[in-house]
Amino acid sequence: MRFKTRPDQPGSSISNMALRPTTFSDCLQEWEDLEKDYQQVQETHRLYKQKLDELTKLQTSCSASIARQRKRLKELSQGLSECRAGVLPEEASVIDGIKALIKERPGIFFEMEAFLPKKNGLYLSLVLGNVNVTLLSKQAKFAYKDEYEKFKLCLTILLLLFSFTCRFLVSNRAVDSLFNFLLVWYYCTLTIRESILINNGSRIKGWWVFHHYVSTFLSGVMLTWPDGKLYQMFRNQFLAYSLYQSLVQFLQYYYQSGCLYRLRALGERHNMDLTVEGFQSWMWRGLTFLLPFLFFGHFWQLYNGLCLFWMARLPECREWQVLMCSFTFLVLFLGNFCTTLGVVYQKLQNKSQGRAKRL
């Protein structure tokens, strides 16, 4: 009697020759088994398509209901504001309670919409078209977020080594171009991945999103800057700045990821929150040793911008990249410095208000 093993059962490590039917009766039996499996596959696929249609209808219905709720809540809020003047004190307290509940609804709707398909923004539409990038399970969202964080860490280390090589070991314009091309690709990829993460519930916003678009532009301008006297004047300064920036980003990743892990465990941060290339209020808990490094990097950007502006006024300056890089570095300095300063000021203000309430 021939021993027969199916590929999906224990013992599937036996060679394919041992699994192949060799007689007519074995072939007939195998065909009958395949027919039964085929019928099951068809039924499973039919059920899958049915559930998929039901899911699509539920998604459309839920999105429409949320949009309707938003519109009606806005109208109700306006109506409550208009009728509040001539009501009794107890009615005024009811109105205040309703308004407080209305203010909580946008956050709840935001959490709901993180699991619903939504239209891509302008940037994703230009890059990917009208492709649905919403991940519908928590596991898929967390996996994509973790992969994004690992991607940032690996590329930060690579950029750190590359900038060190260009600054101290190799002095070649072609190698510099490869480094700048890697910077362009890295920041472009970050903007796409962050847009997908925002579609899936990540709450990174404001300057920290725009920062990567500006950095992409700066890297692209540096890539097109032709070799010459002015380029060589600025080359070592730019590579030293890039080396320092990669080192700070490496420190930021480990510090911020540790902060986020603790705050998520305590339920004080959203599970889709990301590490960012800047200082945020939730980083205040614990050590604030990153602030001096960040501010030093910000003023280095200012120094780069001023040096390039001085170079643009030299008689031998013919490259448009000099003035454009100067302007871009100044934009980066203003955005980073003002945003970081605003976060620090807000956090200090919140701490002083907390002390005043306790007293």
Phi, psi and chi 1 to 4 in degrees:
 res  aa     phi    psi   chi1   chi2   chi3   chi4
   1 MET       -  130.0 -178.2  177.4  178.7      -
   2 ARG   -82.9  132.5 -171.5  174.4   64.8   85.2
   3 PHE   -79.6  127.3 -178.8   77.7      -      -
   4 LYS  -117.9  127.8 -169.6  172.7 -178.6  179.5
   5 THR  -123.3  131.9  -53.7      -      -      -
   6 ARG   -88.8  148.8  -66.6 -164.2   53.6   83.6
   7 PRO   -62.7  -26.5  -21.0   31.0      -      -
   8 ASP   -94.0   12.4   55.7  -11.8      -      -
   9 GLN  -115.6  162.7  -67.2  176.1  -15.3      -
  10 PRO   -56.6  141.9  -24.6   33.0      -      -
  11 GLY    98.0    7.5      -      -      -      -
  12 SER   -71.8   -5.0   59.0      -      -      -
  13 SER   -75.2  -10.6   58.8      -      -      -
  14 ILE   -61.3  145.8  -58.7  174.9      -      -
  15 SER   -60.8  158.2   65.7      -      -      -
  16 ASN   -61.8  -27.8  -69.9  -26.0      -      -
  17 MET   -63.2  -34.9  -70.1  -63.3  -65.0      -
  18 ALA   -73.3  -21.0      -      -      -      -
  19 LEU   -90.5  -18.6  -57.7  175.8      -      -
  20 ARG   -76.5  128.1 -173.7  179.1  -57.6  153.2
  21 PRO   -65.6  139.3   21.8  -30.7      -      -
  22 THR  -115.8  -13.9   55.8      -      -      -
  23 THR  -120.9  165.9   64.6      -      -      -
  24 PHE   -61.8  -41.1  174.2   75.9      -      -
  25 SER   -66.2  -37.4   58.7      -      -      -
  26 ASP   -64.9  -42.0  -69.9  -23.0      -      -
  27 CYS   -64.1  -41.4  -68.7      -      -      -
  28 LEU   -63.8  -42.4 -167.5   59.1      -      -
  29 GLN   -64.9  -39.0 -179.0   62.9   41.8      -
  30 GLU   -65.1  -41.4 -177.2   69.5   14.5      -
  31 TRP   -62.8  -41.2  171.7 -110.2      -      -
  32 GLU   -63.3  -40.7  -68.7  175.2   -4.3      -
  33 ASP   -63.9  -41.0  -68.9  -16.4      -      -
  34 LEU   -65.6  -36.7  -76.0  171.7      -      -
  35 GLU   -63.4  -41.8  -83.9  -67.7  -69.2      -
  36 LYS   -64.2  -44.8  -68.8  178.3 -177.3  177.8
  37 ASP   -62.5  -38.6  -72.3  -15.3      -      -
  38 TYR   -63.1  -41.9  176.3   67.5      -      -
  39 GLN   -62.6  -38.9  -63.8  -62.4  -32.5      -
  40 GLN   -67.8  -39.1 -176.0   62.6   40.5      -
  41 VAL   -62.8  -44.8  168.0      -      -      -
  42 GLN   -59.7  -44.8  -78.1 -169.7  -44.2      -
  43 GLU   -65.5  -41.6  177.4   60.7   25.3      -
  44 THR   -63.4  -42.0  -56.4      -      -      -
  45 HIS   -67.9  -37.5 -171.1 -100.2      -      -
  46 ARG   -62.4  -43.4 -175.3 -163.8   64.0   79.2
  47 LEU   -65.7  -38.1 -176.3   61.1      -      -
  48 TYR   -60.9  -46.6  164.9   74.2      -      -
  49 LYS   -64.6  -36.2  -69.5 -162.2  -62.3 -178.5
  50 GLN   -64.7  -46.2  177.0 -175.0  -25.1      -
  51 LYS   -65.6  -34.9  -63.3  -64.5 -176.2 -176.9
  52 LEU   -65.2  -40.5 -167.6   59.6      -      -
  53 ASP   -64.1  -41.5  -69.6  -21.5      -      -
  54 GLU   -63.6  -41.2  -66.7  175.0    2.4      -
  55 LEU   -62.6  -43.5  174.7   63.7      -      -
  56 THR   -62.1  -41.8  -57.2      -      -      -
  57 LYS   -64.6  -41.2  -68.6  177.2 -178.8  177.2
  58 LEU   -64.3  -40.5  -77.0  172.1      -      -
  59 GLN   -62.3  -45.2  -71.1  171.5  -17.5      -
  60 THR   -63.5  -42.9  -56.5      -      -      -
  61 SER   -65.1  -41.2  174.4      -      -      -
  62 CYS   -68.1  -41.8 -167.2      -      -      -
  63 SER   -63.4  -42.0  -63.5      -      -      -
  64 ALA   -65.5  -38.3      -      -      -      -
  65 SER   -65.8  -40.3  -61.9      -      -      -
  66 ILE   -65.0  -43.4  -69.5  174.1      -      -
  67 ALA   -61.9  -39.8      -      -      -      -
  68 ARG   -66.9  -40.8 -172.6  167.2   56.1 -108.9
  69 GLN   -61.5  -44.0  -82.5  -87.7  -44.5      -
  70 ARG   -59.5  -45.9  -80.1 -156.4  171.9  100.8
  71 LYS   -63.8  -44.5 -179.1 -179.8  178.1 -179.2
  72 ARG   -70.2  -36.7  -66.0  179.6   62.3 -176.3
  73 LEU   -65.4  -37.4  -75.1  171.4      -      -
  74 LYS   -63.5  -43.9 -177.0  178.3  179.0 -178.9
  75 GLU   -65.3  -40.2  -66.1  172.4   -8.8      -
  76 LEU   -65.7  -41.0  175.8   60.6      -      -
  77 SER   -61.9  -41.4 -179.9      -      -      -
  78 GLN   -64.8  -40.2  -67.3  173.7   -9.7      -
  79 GLY   -64.8  -40.5      -      -      -      -
  80 LEU   -64.1  -38.5  -70.0  172.0      -      -
  81 SER   -65.4  -36.1  -61.2      -      -      -
  82 GLU   -74.1  -35.5  -68.2  172.9    0.2      -
  83 CYS   -92.9   -0.6   71.5      -      -      -
  84 ARG   -70.8  -27.1 -165.7 -178.5 -171.8  -74.7
  85 ALA   -61.8  -41.7      -      -      -      -
  86 GLY  -106.0   34.1      -      -      -      -
  87 VAL  -108.5  164.3  -62.6      -      -      -
  88 LEU   -73.5  161.3  -61.3  173.7      -      -
  89 PRO   -57.4  -41.8  -26.2   34.1      -      -
  90 GLU   -67.9  -32.9   55.4  -89.2   15.8      -
  91 GLU   -70.0  -34.3  -67.1  173.9  -23.5      -
  92 ALA   -63.9  -38.4      -      -      -      -
  93 SER   -65.9  -36.1   62.8      -      -      -
  94 VAL   -64.6  -42.3  173.6      -      -      -
  95 ILE   -61.6  -42.4  -69.5  175.9      -      -
  96 ASP   -62.8  -38.8  -68.1  -21.8      -      -
  97 GLY   -65.0  -41.6      -      -      -      -
  98 ILE   -64.5  -41.6  -65.1  173.9      -      -
  99 LYS   -63.6  -37.4  -79.1 -168.9  169.7 -175.7
 100 ALA   -63.6  -40.1      -      -      -      -
 101 LEU   -67.5  -37.0  -67.3  173.4      -      -
 102 ILE   -63.2  -37.8  -70.0  175.2      -      -
 103 LYS   -65.9  -25.2  -72.1 -178.6  179.6  179.0
 104 GLU   -79.8  -21.9  -64.0  175.3    0.6      -
 105 ARG   -64.4  -40.1  -65.7  -66.1  169.3   86.7
 106 PRO   -56.4  -39.9  -27.5   36.0      -      -
 107 GLY   -64.5  -38.6      -      -      -      -
 108 ILE   -67.3  -42.6  -62.0  172.7      -      -
 109 PHE   -63.8  -35.8  -69.4  149.9      -      -
 110 PHE   -61.5  -42.3  177.7   82.2      -      -
 111 GLU   -64.9  -39.4  -64.4  -70.0  -23.8      -
 112 MET   -64.0  -45.4  -69.3 -179.3  179.2      -
 113 GLU   -69.7  -17.1  -72.9  176.3  -30.1      -
 114 ALA   -64.0  -20.0      -      -      -      -
 115 PHE  -109.2   13.6  -66.6   91.1      -      -
 116 LEU  -119.4  142.5  -67.3  170.6      -      -
 117 PRO   -60.8  141.3  -20.0   31.4      -      -
 118 LYS  -139.9  159.9   57.1  176.6   69.5   70.2
 119 LYS   -68.3  140.7  -70.0 -176.4  178.6  179.8
 120 ASN   -68.8  149.6  -64.9  -24.1      -      -
 121 GLY   -69.7  179.9      -      -      -      -
 122 LEU   -59.3  -44.6  176.5   61.8      -      -
 123 TYR   -64.8  -48.5 -179.4   64.0      -      -
 124 LEU   -65.2  -34.3  -82.9 -177.7      -      -
 125 SER   -64.5  -38.5  -62.8      -      -      -
 126 LEU   -70.2  -36.2  -68.4  173.3      -      -
 127 VAL   -84.8  -46.9  174.8      -      -      -
 128 LEU  -108.2  -13.4  -57.9  177.0      -      -
 129 GLY    81.3 -158.1      -      -      -      -
 130 ASN   -92.0   53.3 -166.6   26.1      -      -
 131 VAL   -93.2  132.8  177.8      -      -      -
 132 ASN   -73.4  117.0  178.9   26.7      -      -
 133 VAL  -109.0   10.8  -65.1      -      -      -
 134 THR   -78.5  125.0  -55.0      -      -      -
 135 LEU   -90.3  128.0  -56.7  171.8      -      -
 136 LEU   -94.7    1.1  -59.7 -178.5      -      -
 137 SER  -128.0  150.8   69.0      -      -      -
 138 LYS   -61.4  -38.7  -73.0 -175.5  176.9 -179.6
 139 GLN   -62.1  -42.0  -67.5   77.5   10.2      -
 140 ALA   -66.8  -39.3      -      -      -      -
 141 LYS   -63.4  -48.0  -68.6  177.0 -172.8  -68.9
 142 PHE   -64.6  -38.3  -62.2  158.6      -      -
 143 ALA   -63.8  -41.7      -      -      -      -
 144 TYR   -68.8  -39.8 -170.5   80.0      -      -
 145 LYS   -63.9  -44.4  178.9 -173.2   68.8   67.5
 146 ASP   -65.1  -36.9  -69.7  -20.8      -      -
 147 GLU   -66.3  -35.2 -162.4  -85.7  -25.2      -
 148 TYR   -63.6  -44.1  162.0   84.1      -      -
 149 GLU   -65.8  -40.1  -63.0  -72.9    6.8      -
 150 LYS   -65.6  -38.2  -69.3  175.3 -176.6  176.3
 151 PHE   -61.2  -45.3  169.7   79.6      -      -
 152 LYS   -60.6  -43.6  -79.4 -177.5   62.5  176.7
 153 LEU   -64.8  -47.3  177.1   61.7      -      -
 154 CYS   -63.0  -43.4  -67.8      -      -      -
 155 LEU   -70.2  -32.4  -96.4  -65.6      -      -
 156 THR   -63.4  -43.2  -61.6      -      -      -
 157 ILE   -64.3  -42.5  -64.3  173.1      -      -
 158 LEU   -62.6  -43.4  179.6   59.8      -      -
 159 LEU   -66.3  -34.9  -70.6  169.6      -      -
 160 LEU   -61.6  -46.9  178.3   65.8      -      -
 161 LEU   -68.7  -38.9  -63.3  175.4      -      -
 162 PHE   -65.9  -45.8 -149.3  149.0      -      -
 163 SER   -65.8  -36.2   57.1      -      -      -
 164 PHE   -63.4  -42.0  178.7   85.4      -      -
 165 THR   -63.2  -45.3  -59.0      -      -      -
 166 CYS   -67.4  -33.6  -68.6      -      -      -
 167 ARG   -78.0  -38.9  176.4   62.4 -179.0   84.5
 168 PHE  -116.9  -20.0  -62.9  106.2      -      -
 169 LEU  -113.2  -39.5  -57.2  179.3      -      -
 170 VAL  -126.5  131.0  178.8      -      -      -
 171 SER  -121.9   87.4  179.8      -      -      -
 172 ASN  -145.8  132.7 -175.5  -80.4      -      -
 173 ARG   -64.8  -34.8 -175.7   64.5 -179.9   89.8
 174 ALA   -64.7  -40.4      -      -      -      -
 175 VAL   -67.8  -38.7  179.6      -      -      -
 176 ASP   -60.2  -38.7  -67.8   -7.4      -      -
 177 SER   -64.5  -39.6  -62.8      -      -      -
 178 LEU   -61.9  -40.9  -73.4  175.3      -      -
 179 PHE   -63.7  -44.7  173.4   67.4      -      -
 180 ASN   -67.5  -35.7  -73.3  -48.5      -      -
 181 PHE   -64.2  -40.0  178.4   79.0      -      -
 182 LEU   -62.6  -38.6 -179.8   61.3      -      -
 183 LEU   -63.4  -43.6  -77.6  173.7      -      -
 184 VAL   -61.3  -47.9  172.4      -      -      -
 185 TRP   -62.7  -42.1  176.1   79.7      -      -
 186 TYR   -61.6  -50.2  170.3   62.5      -      -
 187 TYR   -70.4  -35.0  -75.2  118.0      -      -
 188 CYS   -61.6  -44.6  -81.1      -      -      -
 189 THR   -63.6  -40.1  -53.9      -      -      -
 190 LEU   -60.8  -42.9  -78.3 -173.0      -      -
 191 THR   -62.7  -39.7   58.1      -      -      -
 192 ILE   -67.7  -47.8  -64.2  171.4      -      -
 193 ARG   -65.1  -38.8  -66.7 -172.3 -179.6 -144.1
 194 GLU   -67.2  -36.6  -75.3  174.4   -9.1      -
 195 SER   -63.4  -39.1  -62.3      -      -      -
 196 ILE   -66.1  -41.6  -66.2  174.1      -      -
 197 LEU   -65.0  -38.1  -74.9  165.4      -      -
 198 ILE   -63.6  -38.6  -70.1  170.4      -      -
 199 ASN   -62.8  -23.3  -97.0   24.5      -      -
 200 ASN  -105.2   18.3  -75.9  -83.0      -      -
 201 GLY   107.8   -4.1      -      -      -      -
 202 SER   -68.7  142.6  -69.7      -      -      -
 203 ARG  -106.5   22.2  -63.0 -174.3  -69.8 -173.4
 204 ILE   -68.4  134.7  178.0  174.5      -      -
 205 LYS  -158.3 -179.3   55.8 -175.3  178.2 -179.8
 206 GLY    68.4 -140.1      -      -      -      -
 207 TRP   -63.5  -34.5  168.3 -108.5      -      -
 208 TRP   -64.9  -24.5  -53.2  126.6      -      -
 209 VAL   -79.1  -48.3  176.6      -      -      -
 210 PHE   -64.4  -28.1 -173.2   65.7      -      -
 211 HIS   -55.6  -40.6  171.1  -91.3      -      -
 212 HIS   -72.4  -30.3  -72.0  149.8      -      -
 213 TYR   -66.4  -42.5  -67.6   94.6      -      -
 214 VAL   -65.3  -40.3  179.8      -      -      -
 215 SER   -65.7  -36.9  -61.7      -      -      -
 216 THR   -61.2  -44.7  -56.9      -      -      -
 217 PHE   -62.4  -45.3  177.4   78.1      -      -
 218 LEU   -60.9  -44.6  173.5   63.1      -      -
 219 SER   -63.9  -37.5  -56.8      -      -      -
 220 GLY   -65.0  -39.9      -      -      -      -
 221 VAL   -66.7  -41.9  175.3      -      -      -
 222 MET   -62.2  -34.5  -72.4  -64.9  -58.2      -
 223 LEU   -65.1  -35.3  178.3   62.7      -      -
 224 THR   -88.4   -5.9   62.2      -      -      -
 225 TRP   -68.6  116.7 -168.1  -15.1      -      -
 226 PRO   -71.3  155.1   26.1  -33.1      -      -
 227 ASP   -68.0  142.3 -164.9    7.1      -      -
 228 GLY   174.6 -172.0      -      -      -      -
 229 LYS   -62.5  -46.0  179.9 -179.2  178.4 -178.4
 230 LEU   -68.6  -38.2  -66.3  179.4      -      -
 231 TYR   -62.1  -43.9  175.4   80.3      -      -
 232 GLN   -67.0  -29.8  -68.7  -60.6  -32.7      -
 233 MET   -65.1  -36.2  -74.2  175.2   61.4      -
 234 PHE   -97.9  -13.4 -174.0   66.1      -      -
 235 ARG   -56.5  -56.1  175.5 -175.7 -178.4  -87.0
 236 ASN   -63.8  -35.6  -72.0  -20.3      -      -
 237 GLN   -64.6  -42.8 -178.4  175.7  -29.9      -
 238 PHE   -66.9  -42.5  174.3   72.6      -      -
 239 LEU   -66.7  -38.5  -69.6  172.9      -      -
 240 ALA   -64.0  -40.4      -      -      -      -
 241 TYR   -63.1  -43.7  162.1   76.8      -      -
 242 SER   -63.8  -39.0  -61.3      -      -      -
 243 LEU   -62.8  -45.5  178.1   62.7      -      -
 244 TYR   -64.7  -42.3  177.1   81.2      -      -
 245 GLN   -62.4  -42.4 -175.0 -176.7   44.0      -
 246 SER   -64.6  -38.6  -63.0      -      -      -
 247 LEU   -64.2  -43.5  179.3   61.9      -      -
 248 VAL   -65.3  -40.5  172.1      -      -      -
 249 GLN   -63.9  -35.3  -71.6  175.1    4.9      -
 250 PHE   -63.9  -45.0 -179.6   77.8      -      -
 251 LEU   -64.1  -41.1  -65.2  174.4      -      -
 252 GLN   -60.7  -42.3  -82.4 -178.3  -77.7      -
 253 TYR   -58.8  -49.5  171.6   81.6      -      -
 254 TYR   -69.1  -37.6  -84.4  101.0      -      -
 255 TYR   -70.1  -46.8  178.8   67.3      -      -
 256 GLN   -68.5  -39.4  -67.1 -174.4   27.1      -
 257 SER   -63.6  -36.6   59.0      -      -      -
 258 GLY   -65.8  -42.5      -      -      -      -
 259 CYS   -62.2  -46.1  -71.9      -      -      -
 260 LEU   -63.2  -39.1  -82.3  174.6      -      -
 261 TYR   -61.8  -44.6  179.2   81.1      -      -
 262 ARG   -66.5  -43.4  -69.2 -167.7  -61.8  -88.2
 263 LEU   -69.9  -34.2  -67.5  173.6      -      -
 264 ARG   -66.7  -40.2  -75.6  175.3 -168.8  145.3
 265 ALA   -62.5  -32.4      -      -      -      -
 266 LEU   -85.3   -3.6  -64.6  171.0      -      -
 267 GLY    76.1   20.2      -      -      -      -
 268 GLU   -99.7   -7.2  -62.7 -179.4   21.7      -
 269 ARG  -131.6  151.3  -64.2  -56.6  -54.8  175.3
 270 HIS   -71.1  143.7 -166.8  -91.5      -      -
 271 ASN   -66.6  -18.8  -74.2  -35.6      -      -
 272 MET   -99.1    9.1  -71.7  -63.4  -71.7      -
 273 ASP   -67.2  147.5  -78.4   -6.6      -      -
 274 LEU  -117.2  160.4  -54.1  169.2      -      -
 275 THR   -76.4  143.1   60.6      -      -      -
 276 VAL  -129.1  163.9  -63.4      -      -      -
 277 GLU   -87.5   61.0  -64.0  173.9   11.0      -
 278 GLY  -177.5 -179.6      -      -      -      -
 279 PHE   -99.3  129.8 -171.2   83.3      -      -
 280 GLN  -123.8  162.1  -68.0 -167.3  -48.7      -
 281 SER   -61.4  -34.1   58.6      -      -      -
 282 TRP   -70.3  -13.4   49.0  -96.3      -      -
 283 MET   -77.9   -8.2  -67.7  170.3   56.9      -
 284 TRP   -66.5  -29.8 -162.6  -88.2      -      -
 285 ARG   -66.2  121.6 -179.2  167.0  -61.4 -172.3
 286 GLY    96.3 -149.5      -      -      -      -
 287 LEU   -74.2  146.4  -62.6  175.3      -      -
 288 THR  -116.4   37.5   56.3      -      -      -
 289 PHE   -68.7  -16.7   69.2   93.8      -      -
 290 LEU   -73.7  -24.2  -82.1  177.3      -      -
 291 LEU   -57.0  -47.4  -84.6  177.7      -      -
 292 PRO   -59.5  -40.4  -23.3   33.7      -      -
 293 PHE   -63.3  -41.7  -66.9   98.8      -      -
 294 LEU   -65.7  -46.4  -70.0  173.3      -      -
 295 PHE   -65.4  -36.5  -81.5  122.1      -      -
 296 PHE   -62.1  -42.0 -176.8   78.7      -      -
 297 GLY   -64.1  -38.2      -      -      -      -
 298 HIS   -62.1  -44.9  -60.9  -17.3      -      -
 299 PHE   -72.8  -24.3  -77.8  105.1      -      -
 300 TRP   -66.4  -38.1 -161.8  -23.6      -      -
 301 GLN   -61.9  -40.9  -69.8  167.4  -14.0      -
 302 LEU   -62.7  -43.2  174.3   63.0      -      -
 303 TYR   -61.9  -42.4  176.7   67.9      -      -
 304 ASN   -59.9  -45.1  -72.7  -18.8      -      -
 305 GLY   -61.6  -42.3      -      -      -      -
 306 LEU   -69.3  -39.0  -65.4  176.3      -      -
 307 CYS   -62.8  -43.3  -73.2      -      -      -
 308 LEU   -67.0  -35.5  -73.5  165.6      -      -
 309 PHE   -65.2  -39.3 -177.4   75.6      -      -
 310 TRP   -65.3  -40.6  172.7   78.4      -      -
 311 MET   -65.0  -34.6  -70.2  167.4   57.2      -
 312 ALA   -65.5  -21.1      -      -      -      -
 313 ARG   -90.4   -3.0  -58.5  179.5   63.4 -176.0
 314 LEU   -70.7  146.2  -65.4  175.7      -      -
 315 PRO   -60.9  -32.7  -20.4   31.0      -      -
 316 GLU   -82.7   -0.3   59.1  -91.4   30.3      -
 317 CYS   -75.9  119.2  179.4      -      -      -
 318 ARG  -123.4  -11.6  -63.5  -68.9 -176.5  -90.5
 319 GLU   -86.5  129.7  -61.3   93.5  -21.1      -
 320 TRP   -70.3  -19.8   60.8  -91.4      -      -
 321 GLN   -63.7  -27.4  -71.3   89.5  -14.0      -
 322 VAL   -63.5  -53.6  179.1      -      -      -
 323 LEU   -68.4  -35.8 -169.3   59.2      -      -
 324 MET   -66.7  -42.0 -170.2   60.6   65.9      -
 325 CYS   -64.8  -37.9  -74.3      -      -      -
 326 SER   -59.7  -48.5  171.7      -      -      -
 327 PHE   -61.0  -41.6  172.8   74.7      -      -
 328 THR   -67.6  -40.8  -50.9      -      -      -
 329 PHE   -63.7  -37.9  -91.2  115.1      -      -
 330 LEU   -66.4  -37.1  -68.4  175.5      -      -
 331 VAL   -63.8  -43.8  170.2      -      -      -
 332 LEU   -61.7  -42.8  -75.7  173.5      -      -
 333 PHE   -61.9  -49.6  162.4   72.4      -      -
 334 LEU   -61.8  -44.7  -70.9  173.4      -      -
 335 GLY   -64.6  -49.5      -      -      -      -
 336 ASN   -65.7  -46.7  -72.6  -30.1      -      -
 337 PHE   -66.0  -48.0 -179.7   74.0      -      -
 338 CYS   -66.3  -39.7  -66.4      -      -      -
 339 THR   -66.9  -46.8  -55.6      -      -      -
 340 THR   -62.8  -43.1  -57.2      -      -      -
 341 LEU   -63.2  -39.5 -154.7   61.5      -      -
 342 GLY   -64.3  -40.4      -      -      -      -
 343 VAL   -65.3  -43.2  172.2      -      -      -
 344 VAL   -63.6  -43.9  173.1      -      -      -
 345 TYR   -62.9  -43.1  173.6   76.4      -      -
 346 GLN   -63.5  -40.9 -179.0 -176.4    4.4      -
 347 LYS   -67.0  -42.4 -170.0   62.1 -178.3  179.1
 348 LEU   -63.8  -38.7  -69.6  172.9      -      -
 349 GLN   -64.6  -42.1 -164.4  173.4   36.1      -
 350 ASN   -64.2  -37.8  -68.2  -21.1      -      -
 351 LYS   -67.8  -39.5  -71.9 -177.2   71.8  174.5
 352 SER   -67.4  -38.4   63.1      -      -      -
 353 GLN   -65.8  -37.0  -70.3  176.3   -5.9      -
 354 GLY   -64.6  -40.2      -      -      -      -
 355 ARG   -65.4  -41.3  -68.3 -163.9 -165.5   97.7
 356 ALA   -63.2  -38.0      -      -      -      -
 357 LYS   -66.7  -38.9  -72.9 -179.0  179.9  178.9
 358 ARG   -66.5  -32.4  -72.8 -165.5  -64.4  -90.5
 359 LEU   -77.4      -  -65.9  175.6      -      -
